[in-house]
């Protein structure tokens, strides 16, 4: 799928994200994982920057956290329009009739079944779904959104708890990232 052309400020931001998420030269991961935060005005293309960063990182599994159900659908559409391929799953309360073709669940068991065997997947979740602990239970079962490396075990919960209301990205050396919107 074709990617969208980035504007100069977006190229600069993506380059900064990639620098921040490079594995340290000494190979020692920070205790909180690798992080980058993009601060930019509304409508400046932050979602597109995240899509391009995920593409250039060759991220196989991406978790995108959003504050509302409407933004979940809008963001999923933007990721697809931006060139993200692979399965897309919602962890939220949207019904099949309202999810615009994105399978949605609040069940960690169902989420684990849907993720099984998927090499590339983007999971979109609302902040409210964090309160249901669906993602946390799926992760604890070993087949969640994040890989099982020690760096992501420390990073993913921190992203979910500390990043509300801020856009950030975190990465592991296994090409899995989380994006908070």
C-alpha positions in Angstrom: 0.0 0.0 0.0 1.3 3.5 -0.9 2.4 5.8 1.9 1.4 9.4 2.1 3.9 12.1 1.4 5.2 13.8 4.5 5.7 17.6 4.8 9.1 18.9 5.9 8.2 19.4 9.5 6.8 15.8 9.6 9.9 14.4 8.1 12.0 16.2 10.7 9.7 14.8 13.5 9.9 11.2 12.2 13.6 11.4 12.0 13.7 12.6 15.6 11.4 9.7 16.6 13.7 7.2 14.9 16.8 8.7 16.6 15.1 8.5 20.0 14.0 4.9 19.5 17.4 3.6 18.3 18.8 0.8 20.3 21.6 2.2 22.5 25.1 1.6 21.2 26.0 -0.4 24.3 22.9 -2.5 23.8 21.6 -1.7 27.4 18.0 -0.7 27.3 16.8 2.0 29.7 14.7 0.6 32.5 11.6 2.4 31.2 12.3 1.3 27.5 12.9 3.7 24.7 10.5 6.6 24.4 9.8 9.6 22.1 7.2 12.2 22.5 5.8 14.3 19.6 4.4 17.7 20.6 2.7 19.5 17.7 -0.4 21.5 16.9 -3.8 19.9 16.2 -4.0 19.0 12.5 -0.3 19.0 12.0 -0.2 15.3 11.1 0.9 13.7 14.3 -1.0 10.5 13.4 0.7 10.4 10.0 4.1 10.9 11.7 3.3 7.9 13.9 2.3 5.7 10.9 5.5 6.6 9.1 7.7 6.0 12.2 6.0 2.6 12.6 6.7 1.8 8.9 10.3 2.8 9.1 10.8 0.9 12.4 9.2 -2.1 10.6 6.9 -2.4 13.6 5.0 -5.7 13.4 2.7 -5.0 16.4 1.5 -1.5 17.2 -0.8 -0.4 20.1 -2.5 2.9 19.7 -4.3 4.4 22.7 -7.0 7.0 22.2 -9.3 8.9 24.5 -12.7 8.3 22.7 -14.5 5.8 20.5 -14.9 8.4 17.7 -11.2 9.0 17.8 -10.5 5.3 17.7 -12.4 5.0 14.4 -10.9 8.2 13.0 -7.4 7.1 14.0 -7.7 3.6 12.6 -8.9 5.1 9.2 -5.9 7.5 9.3 -3.4 4.6 9.9 -4.9 2.7 7.0 -4.9 5.7 4.7 -1.3 6.4 5.8 -0.2 3.0 4.5 -0.4 0.7 7.5 -1.3 -2.8 6.4 -2.1 -5.9 8.4 -5.0 -6.6 10.8 -6.6 -3.9 12.8 -8.4 -4.7 16.1 -10.3 -2.5 18.5 -10.2 -3.0 22.3 -13.3 -1.0 23.1 -17.1 -1.3 23.5 -18.1 -0.6 19.9 -20.6 -3.0 18.4 -20.0 -4.7 15.1 -22.6 -2.3 13.5 -20.7 0.8 14.7 -17.1 -0.3 14.2 -16.7 0.4 10.5 -15.4 -3.2 9.9 -12.9 -3.2 12.7 -13.4 -6.2 15.0 -13.8 -4.9 18.6 -13.8 -6.6 21.9 -13.5 -6.0 25.6 -12.6 -9.7 26.3 -8.9 -10.5 26.9 -9.7 -14.1 25.9 -11.2 -13.0 22.5 -8.3 -10.6 22.0 -5.8 -13.4 22.6 -7.6 -15.6 20.1 -7.7 -12.9 17.4 -4.0 -12.0 17.9 -2.9 -15.7 17.6 -0.9 -16.2 14.4 -0.9 -12.6 13.3 2.5 -11.3 12.4 1.5 -7.7 11.7 -1.4 -6.1 13.7 -2.4 -2.7 14.9 -4.5 -2.6 18.1 -6.5 0.5 18.8 -7.8 0.9 22.4 -9.5 3.6 24.4 -8.3 4.8 27.7 -11.6 3.4 29.2 -10.5 -0.1 28.1 -7.4 0.3 30.2 -9.8 0.4 33.2 -11.2 -3.0 32.2 -7.7 -4.4 32.2 -8.3 -6.3 28.9 -4.9 -5.4 27.5 -3.1 -6.0 30.7 -4.6 -9.5 31.1 -3.9 -10.4 27.5 -0.3 -9.3 28.0 0.0 -11.3 31.2 -1.2 -14.4 29.3 1.8 -14.1 27.0 0.1 -13.5 23.7 -0.8 -9.9 24.2 -0.1 -6.9 22.0 3.4 -6.5 23.2 6.3 -8.9 23.0 7.5 -10.7 26.1 10.9 -9.1 26.3 11.8 -7.7 29.7 12.0 -4.2 28.3 8.4 -4.2 27.0 7.2 -5.8 30.2 8.4 -2.7 32.0 7.5 -0.3 29.2 4.0 -1.2 28.2 2.4 -0.7 31.7 4.2 2.6 32.1 3.0 3.8 28.7 -0.6 3.0 29.7 -0.4 4.5 33.1 1.8 7.6 32.6 0.9 8.8 29.1 -2.8 9.8 29.3 -3.4 13.0 27.3 0.1 13.0 25.7 1.2 11.5 22.4 4.2 9.3 22.9 5.8 6.3 21.3 7.7 3.5 23.0 9.6 0.7 21.3 11.4 -2.5 22.0 14.2 -4.0 20.0 11.6 -6.5 18.7 9.8 -4.0 16.5 6.7 -3.5 18.7 5.6 0.0 19.5 2.9 1.7 21.5 1.4 5.1 20.6 -0.7 7.2 22.9 -2.9 10.0 21.6 
